[in-house]
Amino acid sequence: MEQKYFLIDGSDRKGPFTIQQLKELNIKKNDLVWHGGITNWTEAEQIEELKSLFNLVSPPAVSNNLPIHIPQKTSIKQKIGYVEYLSDNTIKVYEQNDIVHYRFANFGERLGARILDVLIIVLPSAIIPILPGWLYFALMHCSADQQTLGQKAVNIKLVSTDGAKINFGQSTGRFFANILNVLTFFIGYLMFFFNEKNQCLHDNLAGTLVVAEIGRERR
């Protein structure tokens, strides 16, 4: 039986396709592909039987208007969904048209963003407890930008650990999980300093990362 392949398109999984159908779809070298014989999503050019599809394909042009930061000879520690975790503690997220490079946000950036966000919601929260803060953080984090106003001011954002877009349920879970940081006498926040991904307790429970973009390249 002919091998069938699944293809990541943006945040959607499409397929199954035959090799001929992948050729007709003009599959790119960096497109993530999976079939039943492999355990993780893998770039198409790394699958032996697909290499012939790229022999005559020129490498994609890179826009001069985009900042580029491509780690050289950096090994991949782990792949989850649309994300590659690299050995230099940065990540690559495969979006529909771009591959975006991020570093994990540091403590100062996260603290500064949180102070700004608290100042924004402090008055509404004094009138109606919990509700304004929940809606503010949940709606902002599942928006197209995936960042609050405070995070936008310091150029950081929230991404899912598998690269999929954060939904309202996930952002809601993260907001209420943040309460556990207080109930654990702030130990949940201290986890930041002992986690290689700079995750606090609520990040870990919600499957999220706080990151800063350091560059991108066209797919």
Secondary structure, 3 states (H helix, E strand, C coil): CCCCEEEEECCEEEEEECHHHHHHCCCCCCCEEECCCCCCCEEHHHCHHHHHHHCCCCCCCCCCCCCCCCCCCCCEEEEECCEEEECCCEEEEECCCEEEEEEECCHHHHHHHHHHHHHHHHHHHHHCCCHHHHHHHHHHHCCCCCCCHHHHHCCCEEEECCCCCCCHHHHHHHHHHHHHHHHCCCHHHHHHHHCCCCCCHHHHHHCEEEEEEEEEEEC
